[in-house]
Amino acid sequence: MSINTYEDLTALAQGATAEFTMQDLMQAAVDSGASDLHIRVARPPVVRVHGGLEPLDCPELTPADTVRLAMEICTREQLEEVEKNGGADFGLAFSEAARFRVSVFKERHNYGMVLRQIPSTILTLEQLGLPEAVNELLYKPRGLILVTGPTGSGKSTTLASMLNIINQDRDCHIITIEDPIEFYHSSKKSLVTQREVGADVPSFAEAIRRALRQDPDVILVGEMRDLETIGAAISAAETGHLVFGTLHTTGAASTVDRIIDSFPTNQQEQVRTQLSMSLVAVISQVLLPRIDKPGRVAAFEIMMSTPSIRSRIRDNKTFQINSDIQTGAKYGMVSLDTSLLNLHLEGKISYEDLVTKAQDPETTVQKLKEMIG
């Protein structure tokens, strides 16, 4: 990868021909209700609206244009990080209208960017479509609650809603560890401390270790991306703290497997025991386009820890977790396929999405036929 100095970038940006600014593009993203804004060379800026990509009515961007746009929102240090490591991520406030999570990167020697719009209002769990049983989890004194799903599935939105309820209702010290900080939480009944990896603390694992010396009740770990962070989060949950974390997995069983498989073989039995005792719930979600009105809707799989689930994890029988979820409605559990089926029956998602997103499409289709006669 060729390395440009800050002076090189400044000189290149002077050749920009685009007449619009990043302020203009972010305003267009806000006005259109876009979840993301994409900036690439040889394409006009593109927004993602309700899951679909739509080019803005702008000319194609040149290499000088994308550098100039990046320089409008990046610090010198962030640009140097892009040159050194190939990318930089940070949060950005856009007046009072919105916040964006920004990823600046190099591709084919050119600059590109993706800006993810962070909603300015925090939705309630009811508005998100989560059942009442999830609300009860927020009053647990300790344990590990995981929110999982693919990138862009709304995990951060769900976590922000959960923390907002704790912040309003409980007198806790909440520590969030994020990269970057997405939703800002002002202290209400709780005291909220928000730490940004890279700016306030060097790593997630280090932030968790230090958090334990800061009298926390609730800890949010924005991303459990490596062995050290996963281990620190489990230990924090074991030692009397309520810990929230995210993983890029789909389904409770695969989430448990992913955590255990991240450890060396000789540690996995111990981790199974630790996880069986500390895991409170796994909430897995996917976002789907609505067919009843513009927008998207989330389907959820919810696993609550029960004696049976704990023994499945401890005895390395995670493949049996799905059957526990299917029969665990009285504990507040719901399978992803049941959630998808209900959304389809309510006229919110298409038959195609029901089939393609279901974990067991054949059984789900059979159930649908039985229900509609």
C-alpha positions as CSV (number, residue, x, y, z in Angstrom):
1,M,0.0,0.0,0.0
2,S,1.4,3.4,-1.0
3,I,1.8,5.8,2.0
4,N,0.8,9.4,1.6
5,T,1.8,12.1,4.0
6,Y,-0.7,14.7,5.3
7,E,0.9,17.2,2.9
8,D,0.4,14.8,0.0
9,L,-3.3,14.4,0.9
10,T,-3.7,18.2,1.2
11,A,-2.2,18.7,-2.3
12,L,-4.4,15.9,-3.8
13,A,-7.5,17.4,-2.2
14,Q,-6.9,20.7,-3.9
15,G,-7.7,19.0,-7.2
16,A,-11.3,18.1,-6.1
17,T,-14.1,19.1,-8.5
18,A,-17.2,18.1,-6.5
19,E,-19.2,21.2,-5.4
20,F,-20.9,19.5,-2.4
21,T,-19.5,19.0,1.1
22,M,-19.7,16.3,3.7
23,Q,-22.2,18.5,5.5
24,D,-24.4,18.4,2.4
25,L,-24.1,14.6,2.1
26,M,-24.8,14.0,5.8
27,Q,-27.9,16.2,5.5
28,A,-29.0,14.2,2.5
29,A,-28.6,11.0,4.5
30,V,-30.6,12.5,7.4
31,D,-33.4,13.8,5.1
32,S,-33.8,10.5,3.3
33,G,-33.8,8.4,6.5
34,A,-30.7,6.5,5.3
35,S,-29.0,4.0,7.6
36,D,-25.7,4.4,5.7
37,L,-23.9,6.7,3.4
38,H,-21.3,5.2,1.0
39,I,-18.5,7.3,-0.6
40,R,-16.4,5.7,-3.3
41,V,-14.3,6.8,-6.3
42,A,-16.0,6.5,-9.7
43,R,-19.5,6.4,-8.2
44,P,-21.8,9.1,-7.0
45,P,-22.4,9.0,-3.2
46,V,-24.9,6.2,-2.3
47,V,-27.3,5.9,0.6
48,R,-28.9,2.8,2.0
49,V,-32.6,3.4,2.6
50,H,-34.8,0.6,4.1
51,G,-32.1,-1.9,3.1
52,G,-31.7,-0.9,-0.5
53,L,-28.9,1.2,-2.1
54,E,-29.8,4.4,-3.9
55,P,-27.3,6.7,-5.6
56,L,-27.7,10.4,-4.9
57,D,-28.2,12.9,-7.7
58,C,-24.5,13.8,-7.8
59,P,-21.6,13.4,-10.3
60,E,-19.2,10.5,-9.9
61,L,-16.4,11.2,-7.4
62,T,-12.8,11.5,-8.3
63,P,-9.8,10.4,-6.1
64,A,-9.3,14.0,-5.2
65,D,-13.0,14.4,-4.2
66,T,-13.0,11.5,-1.8
67,V,-9.8,12.7,-0.1
68,R,-11.2,16.2,0.2
69,L,-14.4,14.8,1.7
70,A,-12.4,12.7,4.2
71,M,-10.3,15.6,5.2
72,E,-13.5,17.6,6.1
73,I,-14.4,15.1,8.9
74,C,-11.0,13.4,9.8
75,T,-8.4,14.8,12.1
76,R,-4.7,14.6,11.0
77,E,-4.2,11.7,13.4
78,Q,-7.1,9.8,11.9
79,L,-5.8,10.3,8.3
80,E,-2.4,9.1,9.5
81,E,-4.0,6.0,10.9
82,V,-5.7,5.4,7.5
83,E,-2.3,5.6,5.8
84,K,-0.6,3.4,8.4
85,N,-3.3,0.7,9.0
86,G,-5.6,1.0,6.0
87,G,-8.5,2.4,7.9
88,A,-9.9,4.4,10.8
89,D,-13.2,4.3,12.7
90,F,-14.7,7.0,14.9
91,G,-17.9,8.7,16.0
92,L,-19.1,12.0,14.5
93,A,-21.8,14.4,15.7
94,F,-23.7,16.2,12.9
95,S,-25.2,19.3,14.5
96,E,-28.2,18.4,16.6
97,A,-29.7,16.2,13.8
98,A,-27.7,13.0,14.1
99,R,-24.6,11.1,15.0
100,F,-22.6,8.9,12.6
101,R,-20.3,6.0,13.0
102,V,-17.6,6.6,10.4
103,S,-15.3,4.1,8.7
104,V,-12.6,5.6,6.5
105,F,-10.5,3.2,4.5
106,K,-8.3,2.8,1.4
107,E,-9.3,0.7,-1.5
108,R,-7.3,0.3,-4.7
109,H,-5.1,3.2,-3.4
110,N,-8.1,5.5,-3.2
111,Y,-10.1,6.8,-0.2
112,G,-13.5,5.5,0.6
113,M,-15.9,6.0,3.5
114,V,-19.1,4.5,5.0
115,L,-21.1,6.6,7.5
116,R,-23.6,4.7,9.6
117,Q,-26.4,6.9,10.9
118,I,-27.1,6.4,14.6
119,P,-30.7,7.2,15.5
120,S,-31.1,10.3,17.5
121,T,-33.9,8.9,19.7
122,I,-33.7,5.7,21.7
123,L,-36.7,3.4,21.1
124,T,-38.5,1.4,23.7
125,L,-38.2,-2.4,23.8
126,E,-41.9,-2.5,22.8
127,Q,-41.2,-0.4,19.8
128,L,-38.4,-2.7,18.8
129,G,-40.7,-5.7,19.1
130,L,-39.0,-7.4,22.1
131,P,-41.2,-9.3,24.5
132,E,-41.8,-8.3,28.2
133,A,-39.5,-11.1,29.4
134,V,-36.5,-9.2,28.0
135,N,-37.4,-6.2,30.2
136,E,-37.1,-8.5,33.3
137,L,-33.5,-9.3,32.4
138,L,-32.5,-5.7,33.1
139,Y,-33.1,-6.0,36.8
140,K,-30.8,-9.0,37.2
141,P,-28.0,-8.2,39.7
142,R,-25.3,-10.1,37.7
143,G,-24.6,-12.3,34.7
144,L,-23.9,-12.1,31.0
145,I,-26.5,-10.9,28.4
146,L,-25.5,-11.2,24.8
147,V,-27.1,-9.4,21.8
148,T,-26.0,-11.1,18.6
149,G,-26.6,-10.8,14.8
150,P,-24.9,-9.9,11.6
151,T,-23.5,-6.4,11.0
152,G,-26.3,-3.8,10.6
153,S,-28.9,-5.9,12.4
154,G,-29.6,-3.3,15.0
155,K,-27.6,-4.7,18.0
156,S,-26.5,-1.3,19.1
157,T,-30.1,0.0,19.0
158,T,-31.3,-2.9,21.1
159,L,-28.5,-2.4,23.7
160,A,-29.1,1.4,23.8
161,S,-32.8,0.7,24.7
162,M,-31.8,-1.7,27.4
163,L,-29.3,0.6,29.0
164,N,-31.8,3.5,28.8
165,I,-34.2,1.5,30.9
166,I,-31.6,0.7,33.5
167,N,-30.4,4.3,33.5
168,Q,-34.0,5.5,34.1
169,D,-35.1,2.9,36.7
170,R,-32.0,1.7,38.7
171,D,-29.4,3.6,40.7
172,C,-26.4,1.9,39.1
173,H,-23.0,2.8,37.8
174,I,-23.1,1.9,34.1
175,I,-19.8,1.7,32.2
176,T,-19.9,1.4,28.4
177,I,-16.9,0.4,26.4
178,E,-17.3,1.1,22.7
179,D,-15.3,1.6,19.5
180,P,-16.6,4.2,18.7
181,I,-19.2,5.5,21.2
182,E,-22.5,5.4,19.3
183,F,-25.4,6.4,21.6
184,Y,-24.7,9.1,24.2
185,H,-26.4,8.4,27.5
186,S,-26.7,11.3,30.0
187,S,-26.9,10.1,33.6
188,K,-30.4,9.9,35.0
189,K,-31.1,7.7,38.0
190,S,-27.9,5.9,37.2
191,L,-24.4,7.3,36.8
192,V,-23.1,6.6,33.3
193,T,-19.4,6.5,32.3
194,Q,-18.7,6.0,28.5
195,R,-15.2,5.0,27.4
196,E,-14.1,4.9,23.8
197,V,-11.4,2.4,22.8
198,G,-8.5,4.1,21.1
199,A,-9.4,7.5,22.6
200,D,-9.9,6.8,26.3
201,V,-8.4,3.3,26.7
202,P,-6.2,1.2,24.5
203,S,-8.3,-2.0,24.2
204,F,-11.6,-3.6,25.2
205,A,-9.9,-6.1,27.5
206,E,-7.9,-3.4,29.2
207,A,-11.1,-1.3,29.6
208,I,-12.9,-4.2,31.3
209,R,-10.0,-4.9,33.7
210,R,-9.9,-1.2,34.6
211,A,-13.7,-1.0,34.9
212,L,-13.7,-3.6,37.7
213,R,-11.8,-1.0,39.8
214,Q,-14.3,1.7,39.1
215,D,-17.2,0.4,41.2
216,P,-19.4,-0.7,38.3
217,D,-22.8,-2.4,38.5
218,V,-23.4,-2.7,34.7
219,I,-20.8,-3.0,32.0
220,L,-21.5,-2.8,28.3
221,V,-18.8,-4.3,26.1
222,G,-19.4,-3.0,22.6
223,E,-17.7,-5.9,20.8
224,M,-16.4,-9.2,22.1
225,R,-14.0,-9.6,19.3
226,D,-11.1,-11.6,20.8
227,L,-10.2,-14.2,23.4
228,E,-8.9,-11.7,25.9
229,T,-12.1,-9.6,25.7
230,I,-14.4,-12.6,25.9
231,G,-12.5,-14.0,28.9
232,A,-12.6,-10.6,30.7
233,A,-16.3,-10.2,30.1
234,I,-17.1,-13.7,31.5
235,S,-15.0,-13.0,34.5
236,A,-16.7,-9.7,35.1
237,A,-20.1,-11.4,34.9
238,E,-18.9,-14.1,37.4
239,T,-17.8,-11.5,39.9
240,G,-21.2,-9.9,40.5
241,H,-21.7,-7.5,37.6
242,L,-24.4,-7.4,34.9
243,V,-22.5,-7.5,31.6
244,F,-23.9,-6.8,28.1
245,G,-21.9,-7.8,25.0
246,T,-22.3,-8.3,21.3
247,L,-21.1,-11.0,18.9
248,H,-21.5,-11.3,15.1
249,T,-23.3,-14.7,15.4
250,T,-26.8,-15.8,14.5
251,G,-28.6,-18.0,16.9
252,A,-28.0,-18.9,20.6
253,A,-26.4,-22.3,20.0
254,S,-23.8,-20.9,17.5
255,T,-23.1,-18.0,19.9
256,V,-22.3,-20.4,22.7
257,D,-20.1,-22.5,20.3
258,R,-18.3,-19.4,19.1
259,I,-17.4,-18.3,22.6
260,I,-16.1,-21.7,23.7
261,D,-14.3,-22.4,20.4
262,S,-12.4,-19.1,20.8
263,F,-10.5,-20.6,23.7
264,P,-7.6,-23.2,23.5
265,T,-8.8,-26.8,23.7
266,N,-7.3,-27.3,27.2
267,Q,-9.4,-24.4,28.5
268,Q,-12.7,-25.2,26.9
269,E,-14.2,-27.4,29.6
270,Q,-13.5,-24.8,32.2
271,V,-15.1,-22.1,30.0
272,R,-18.2,-24.3,29.5
273,T,-18.6,-24.4,33.2
274,Q,-18.1,-20.7,33.6
275,L,-20.4,-19.8,30.8
276,S,-23.1,-22.2,32.0
277,M,-23.2,-20.3,35.3
278,S,-22.8,-16.7,34.1
279,L,-24.9,-16.6,30.9
280,V,-28.3,-15.1,31.5
281,A,-29.7,-14.7,28.0
282,V,-28.8,-14.6,24.3
283,I,-30.9,-12.3,22.1
284,S,-30.2,-12.9,18.4
285,Q,-31.7,-10.6,15.8
286,V,-32.0,-10.0,12.0
287,L,-33.4,-7.0,10.2
288,L,-35.8,-7.5,7.3
289,P,-37.5,-5.1,4.9
290,R,-41.2,-4.5,5.7
291,I,-43.9,-5.1,3.1
292,D,-46.7,-3.3,5.0
293,K,-45.0,0.1,5.0
294,P,-41.5,1.7,4.4
295,G,-38.8,0.6,6.8
296,R,-37.4,-2.5,8.4
297,V,-38.5,-4.8,11.2
298,A,-36.5,-7.1,13.5
299,A,-37.0,-10.8,14.0
300,F,-35.6,-12.1,17.3
301,E,-34.5,-15.4,18.8
302,I,-34.4,-15.3,22.6
303,M,-32.7,-17.9,24.8
304,M,-33.1,-17.6,28.6
305,S,-30.8,-19.5,30.9
306,T,-32.7,-22.4,32.5
307,P,-31.3,-25.4,34.4
308,S,-31.7,-27.4,31.2
309,I,-29.8,-24.8,29.1
310,R,-27.1,-24.6,31.6
311,S,-26.6,-28.4,31.6
312,R,-26.5,-28.4,27.7
313,I,-23.7,-25.8,27.8
314,R,-21.8,-27.6,30.6
315,D,-22.1,-31.0,28.9
316,N,-21.1,-29.8,25.4
317,K,-24.6,-30.5,24.0
318,T,-25.3,-27.1,22.5
319,F,-26.9,-28.8,19.5
320,Q,-29.9,-29.5,21.8
321,I,-30.4,-25.8,22.8
322,N,-32.7,-25.1,19.8
323,S,-35.2,-27.7,21.0
324,D,-35.2,-26.1,24.5
325,I,-35.9,-22.7,22.9
326,Q,-38.8,-24.1,20.9
327,T,-40.4,-25.5,24.1
328,G,-39.4,-22.7,26.4
329,A,-42.2,-20.1,25.7
330,K,-43.2,-20.1,29.4
331,Y,-39.7,-18.8,30.2
332,G,-40.0,-16.0,27.6
333,M,-38.0,-17.9,24.9
334,V,-38.8,-17.7,21.2
335,S,-37.1,-19.3,18.2
336,L,-36.0,-17.2,15.2
337,D,-38.3,-19.3,13.0
338,T,-41.3,-18.6,15.2
339,S,-40.5,-14.9,15.2
340,L,-40.3,-14.9,11.4
341,L,-43.5,-16.8,11.1
342,N,-45.4,-14.4,13.3
343,L,-44.0,-11.4,11.3
344,H,-45.2,-13.0,8.1
345,L,-48.7,-13.8,9.5
346,E,-48.9,-10.2,10.6
347,G,-48.3,-9.1,7.0
348,K,-45.0,-7.4,7.9
349,I,-42.4,-9.6,5.9
350,S,-42.6,-11.4,2.7
351,Y,-42.9,-15.2,2.2
352,E,-39.5,-15.1,0.5
353,D,-37.8,-13.5,3.5
354,L,-39.6,-16.0,5.8
355,V,-38.1,-18.9,3.9
356,T,-34.6,-17.6,3.2
357,K,-34.0,-16.4,6.8
358,A,-35.6,-19.4,8.6
359,Q,-33.1,-21.8,10.2
360,D,-35.4,-24.7,9.3
361,P,-37.3,-23.6,6.2
362,E,-39.1,-26.9,5.6
363,T,-40.6,-27.1,9.1
364,T,-41.4,-23.4,9.1
365,V,-43.3,-23.7,5.7
366,Q,-45.2,-26.8,7.0
367,K,-46.2,-24.9,10.1
368,L,-47.4,-22.0,8.0
369,K,-49.6,-24.3,5.9
370,E,-51.1,-25.8,9.0
371,M,-51.9,-22.4,10.5
372,I,-53.5,-20.9,7.4
373,G,-55.3,-24.2,6.6
